[in-house]
Amino acid sequence: DAGTDVVNAKGGKGSATLSMAYAGAKFGNAVLCGLAGIETTECAYVIRGSDEELPYMASKVTFGRNGVKEAHGFGPMNAYEQGRLVECFVQLKDEIAAGVGYAQTQELAIEKRSGVVVAIPAKPSPLPVTRLAASTKKAGNFKVCVCGGAGGIGQPLCLLMAQNPHVSELCVFDLTIAMVPAEGVATDLSHLEKKSKVKGYALDKDELPRDKLGECLTGCHLVLVPAGLPRKPGMTRSDLLGVNAGIAKNIVEACAKFCPDAILGLIVNPVNSVVPAMCELYKKAGLDPRKICGVTSLDIVRANKFVHELTGMPVETIDVPVVGGHAGVTILPLLSQVPACQSMSAEQIVALDKHVQDAGTDVVNAKGGKGSATLSMAYAGAKFGNAVLCGLAGIETTE
């Protein structure tokens, strides 16, 4: 009933989108590893052999260079599991018949291939030997909160942070007016096979975080804040600052009260003004302003990718320093420091510089005004968050 639990926790406003994305990526990785010659076993629902009780079933499947190499048997079962298998087969048989019946009345609109023979082993293969190796990497046990965790950036950011090996506790906070309830996002992510415990918190829009988020924020080591309103047509940066600085202040104020030693990563526009405002407020309160950071990692992420696309150099060998700020002409990629850019013409450098500056607008335009760079920003926010957590764990990291 886990899927139903998520739907209920999201108040009917969504299903298990995040955990399903995680599972889909896990499956996709197994397939790609197999195609690359690294045989990998993952659970999948596939066609079975003629000697099996049903023609389609889920079990462990090993993927190789041609896709499915072998479907494995179920292995030993206790009495309870054997009884459940009988129950499973009764319903599964009807559902398979429905699918086969549909196929009997339809055709794929392509030319039929001749000479293609698919050999499916009649019997399943034995279960492969599973060896679970404990990680030898030094991992921390940190509490992280994502404020705005049910939003367009917040949900994928929470998905990525829930998988971080340094995160033992993840808090998802948002307002009750969010697109889905924070509790629903937390329930969805709590199903991932990772060590992090995930819990959701929500406030009404008139409630103040400093009065209500004690449990959520106390003990936090890192607070990521993808919050605030997007800039709307006709709105000046001053207008945007007036709205979003107030939103940021409410969260920063609560952090100052409940987790003053936490690192705060602000993803609140305009970053160039909001971060100085919050740092000055921290100084006024006698707190360390270097605990507050503006997350500008997306500018580096974009610059690295664009240089890779232009030069063909492996992206993992490219590290473009981007200095200044996080909007328009304040974004300055120092391409002269990048070996891969040495062969570029002056015109290419100028065009690339402009491309990095305008990348956010490119995404908004490509989405037809229906969204902004939510996914790449979540990736960049998680990259920043990982650098902070690595540092806290004693692994000095530069970001």
HELIX and SHEET records of a PDB file:
HELIX    1   1 ALA A    2  ALA A    9  1                                   8    
HELIX    2   2 THR A   17  LEU A   35  1                                  19    
HELIX    3   3 ALA A   79  GLN A  104  1                                  26    
HELIX    4   4 GLY A  154  ALA A  162  1                                   9    
HELIX    5   5 ALA A  182  LEU A  189  1                                   8    
HELIX    6   6 PRO A  209  LYS A  212  1                                   4    
HELIX    7   7 GLY A  214  LEU A  217  1                                   4    
HELIX    8   8 ARG A  237  PHE A  258  1                                  22    
HELIX    9   9 VAL A  271  LYS A  284  1                                  14    
HELIX   10  10 PRO A  289  LYS A  291  5                                   3    
HELIX   11  11 SER A  297  THR A  311  1                                  15    
HELIX   12  12 VAL A  315  THR A  317  5                                   3    
HELIX   13  13 GLY A  328  THR A  330  5                                   3    
HELIX   14  14 LEU A  335  GLN A  337  5                                   3    
HELIX   15  15 PRO A  339  CYS A  341  5                                   3    
HELIX   16  16 ALA A  346  ALA A  366  1                                  21    
HELIX   17  17 THR A  374  LEU A  392  1                                  19    
SHEET    1   A 3 THR A  40  ILE A  47  0                                        
SHEET    2   A 3 TYR A  56  GLY A  64 -1                                        
SHEET    3   A 3 GLY A  67  ALA A  71 -1                                        
SHEET    1   B 6 LYS A 197  LEU A 203  0                                        
SHEET    2   B 6 VAL A 167  LEU A 175  1                                        
SHEET    3   B 6 PHE A 142  CYS A 147  1                                        
SHEET    4   B 6 LEU A 222  VAL A 225  1                                        
SHEET    5   B 6 ILE A 263  LEU A 266  1                                        
SHEET    6   B 6 ILE A 292  GLY A 294  1                                        
SHEET    1   C 2 VAL A 322  GLY A 324  0                                        
SHEET    2   C 2 ILE A 331  PRO A 333 -1                                        
END                                                                             
